[in-house]
Amino acid sequence: QSIFTLLIAKTLTGQAGFMANPAFINDDLNEIVMAHCTIATKMVDQFIIRNHFETETGIAIQGILHPGGITMIKCAGECLDEYFTAHLIENTNYINACRTQARIKLDKSVDYFMRNPLGNHHIILMGDHEKVIHEFMQLNSCKLVE
């Protein structure tokens, strides 16, 4: 599902996506920290080579993302089922999470990630791509999961 989402995102936006999963959720502030131990270096302002979080061996890329608008998307089931427009608040550096981390303010309820997410990995794109994704979903009779 994540690979398919990456392919759809690249096709629709011409942009590589960053695959990440929830590391911390703050339902009071409607924020989430999404993280993973790698990212395409073209997506970041700068990066640091570190060790892998879970194993503390090998290498991982800690990317520093440019703050601003992002789009989060997930493909699941038979079609594109979920997308978010969100705002990247800050890059975080928690020692107990994967290396590339982004604290994100959601426009929709963060409860989605606690209740019944479409999966663990979601794709993050820099910029607001909600319109093109929404048009694609409508043209292909896809449903939006709230």
N, C-alpha and C positions, 0 to 999 in steps of 0.2 A: 504494500500500500504506500509506503513512504517513497519508494523509488518511482512509482507511478505518479505520485504527487509532485515529486521533483521534476519529472518529465513534463507534466502539464504546466507547472509554474514556469519552466524555462520556455516552453512553446508559447505561452500566453504573454510573457513579459520580456523574454530575451535575457533574463537574469538568472544566475545560479541561486539556489536556495541553501539555507542552513538548516540541517535537521537537528532538532533539539527536543528534549523532554523536560517535563516539569521537575524542578528541583525543590522549590519552596513556593507555597501558596499563601497569600495573605488576603483572606476574604473580607476583612474589614476595610482594606484600602482598594480592593478589587485589582490586586497586582499579583503577578506570578514571575518567578525567576525561571527562565528556560535555559538549559545548559547541555553541552556535549563536549567531548574531548577533541574535537577537530572542527575546522571550518575552512572554506576556500579563502586563501589569503587575499584574493581580489575583492572580497566582500568587506574587508576590514581596513580601518585607518592605519593600524599597526598590529603586530603580533609578537608573541613571546613563545619560545620553544621551552616547554616544561615536561615534566614526567606525567605519565598517564595517571589519572586520579585513583581509580579502583585498585590498580596493581602497583602503583608507585614505581613502575619500571617503564622502559621504552620512552617514547616521546609523544607529546600531544601539543597541539597548537592552541594557545590561549589568544583568541582574536579580540581586538578592541573595536567594537562596532561604533559607527557614527550615530550619535543620538538623533532621534527624530521619528518620523512616521514609519511604521512597518506594516506588513500584511502577514497574518498567520493563516495557513491553509492546511487542511487535511483531507485527503481522499480516502474514502472507505466504502465498503459495500459495492454497489453497482455504479456509483457516480460520485462526483464531488459533493460531499455532504456537509462540510463545515468550513467556514472561513471567518476570520476576524480582521478588523482594522484596529490597530493598537498603536501605542506610542512607547518607544524605547526610552525609558527614564534614565537608566544608567547601566554601565558595565559594572558588574560586581566581581569580587575576588574572594569568595568564600573558600576556605580550605577544604571544606567537607562537601564539595560538589565538583562536577566535571569542569574542565578548564575554561572553555569559552562560556561566559554567563551573561545574561541580559535580564535586567529587571524591567518588566513590561506592564504598563497600565492598560487594562482591557476596556473596550467600549461596551462589551457584553459582560454578563456575569461570569466571574471566575468559578462559580459553582459548577459550570460545565465540566471542569477538570476533576472535580471531586465526585460528581454525580454519575456520569456515564460518558466519558470521553470516547471518541472514535478510535482511540489507540494511544500509545505512549508517545511516539515520535510525531511531531508537527513540524511543518516547514515554515521558516521565517524568510521573508523577502524584504529587502530594504525598499522603502517607499510605499505609497498608497496605490495598490493595484486592485482595490475592491471592485471598481466599476467593470474592468475587463473580466475579472473572475465571475462576478455576478452575471454579466451578459452571457458568458460561456455556459454557466450553470443553467440559465433559463433556456438557452438554445438547445440544450441537451436534456431537458426535462428533469434536471437534478433537483433534489430537495435540500433545503437549508435546515439543519438541525439546530434548534435553539438551546 
